[in-house]
């Protein structure tokens, strides 16, 4: 099964006993002391001596350091136990009232919990003779001793130690998997944000620069407005990119200036204005009474509108677009439609190319248990419809702007 079937896993750090170590040591030695003082099966107890009590009590010391030094701790406990057993068996008519000492059981468990395969095997081999010494000269059936003290009791103790080892190992694996999953999810979120920022702003900058070039000679004023929009789009892109890249910084040094807040539904009006300035006439209709939304919901709606308008400018050809934002009871919906005739998008790939825009939309909506519908319209053009549920509450449905 391999050399590292029971790889050692002692705790790291300084060998300083904890409160838990002290509690386990005191309880185990306390049980042994009670067994030492209690009467035997026929009412004859072990003769009490100060030396015997001191020997039993000294097991507290190795048990305090058992987790950091499991094998030496077991060796020390076995030496003490052997001395106690030899002292008690001087008189064949006396014996301790239980078969397995508490200190020995705890020490053997610790070897199984933290030691390697060889240490576990040696620990069992060394423990069994020490335990059998206590029955010397008592006439106890050998078969019963072999079954209880050689097979059952050590086997149960070692099995418990190995089971606890495996449980802790699985906990560590689960923690690492959760940490890796969190990192992966954060990377995917950043990738979605980068895609949305680059796709929207770079497309706008490309269209505006082309428009400015074509109108520079015959209408400098329109060219000047296009260049101003181009400058504003570039500035916004840089701000959003700086926010996203800041997440990837490895230092914990705080920024001198606070980051800009993430965009939300209030920024949809600017998206509509940018889209119109870039050559795609776009209208915004808001129904219901606007109210504050959770930041993640607002960002999701903003990114969906941003992606849909960017795709419309790239693929719809000469067209007009409409954005409808509706505040409903318990949910908010957004619909982006265009009446383009030159659209080459497939129903399952609104952005063309890699289709990452649709993937980002679906992942954003899935985080809120919402719904997304993307595809062509019967009357022509394309539509993106998203619905996001909101926390329980009553929202006004009247009012239109």
ABEGO torsion letter per residue (X at the ends): XEAAABBBBBBBEBBBBBAAAAAAAAAAAAAAAAAAABBBAAGBBBBBBAAAAAAAAAAAAAAAAAAABAAAAAAAAAAAAAAAAAAAAABAABBBABABBAAAAAAAAAAAAABBAAAAAAAAAAAAAAAAAAABGAGBBAAAAAAAAAAAAAAAAAAAAAAAAAAAAAAAAAAAAAAAAAAAAAAAAAAAAAAAAAAAAAAAAAAAAAAAAAAAAABAAAAAAAAAAAAAAAAAAAAAAAAAAAAABABABBBABBBBBBBBAAAAAAAAAAAAAAGBBBBBBBBEBBBBBBAAAAAAAAAAAAAAAAAAAAAAEBBBBBBBBBBBBGBBBBBBBBABAABABBAABAAEEAGAAAAAAAAAAAAAGBBBBBEBBAAEEBBBBBBBBBBBEBBBABEBX
